[in-house]
Amino acid sequence: MKRSDSTTRLLSLPLALALAASTLGTGCALRTAPSGPREDERVCGGGEIECAEDVALGGPTLQTTDGAIDYVIHVGGVCSTSFTTGGGGKSSVGQPGQWPGFVSVDAPVSQQDSMATAVADLTEVLDAFCSGEGFCHLYGYSNGAAVISQALSVHDDDRWNVAWVFTTASNEGGSELAASGVSQVGEMVGMSCALAGAVGPSDHRPAWNHHDTGGAIFYGIGGYQEYWYTGSYPDFFAGGANDGAVGMHSSAGLAEPYHIPDDDPWMCFADEAYYSNHVPAFDCRGFDHDHRDMKLLGIELLGG
């Protein structure tokens, strides 16, 4: 990243939550995820912490550069060929956001055959729009977040001028639904292409260095509204919080596929639980949205 000193950054998560909790008149301790599945409880004042759901996190803000063009690059999900075009050339849900003074780009990135092809496509987009003086803000939905993560990790930090990455329903950590191999379920959520069967946790997590973000901060939001068929039998997520296609361990940017119970969705943990430079945004609990509805939520939160 060319100008990391200009990147918007959150306070360290424990400090940010402590400050927010102080405004509620109580002190809160984060759940930690040091080495395995989460078993402990959220604690506030010695009991179950209902107030944590009201803690307001920060989030990314669009940045402008004097005398230069600033961009918001939108990357769609698996099987798409752009943010607005899904598998089979069908229109996908929603349009890129629009903000005065910024140029929105519907990135032509094919996620139908392989991650290698998708990363190569995104690299061309970033070379075209993000190599100048203006800021590039990267908005990644679902597997688009994984494509962004891999592209930033395999190229030099100073190749592009990335202000930040904002991910919604991120599949950077891989989807258990994809790993299930149940093709008819995948087709119901738009996962009907060759790449769809190769975006599970065992595919994505070891495939590149997720800690290397090129200096960019990844802000993440996630949903916990399951589709009816992913929370029934068989439960593809083994009782873990998910949005019907992606588990919260992935959308939160956690460095391991920690188990987050589906009856207690939560995005905020100790710093060491996350991939480097990954932080949750806006709401620790996540959002009562399914995977499809999460696509445009981040745009809405940015005012687009």
Helices and strands as residue ranges (DSSP letters): G 4-6, H 13-22, E 28-29, E 43-44, E 47-48, G 51-54, E 70-75, G 87-89, E 102-106, H 115-129, E 136-141, H 143-154, E 162-168, H 176-180, H 183-188, G 194-198, H 201-204, E 218-221, H 248-251, G 271-273, E 278-280, H 291-301
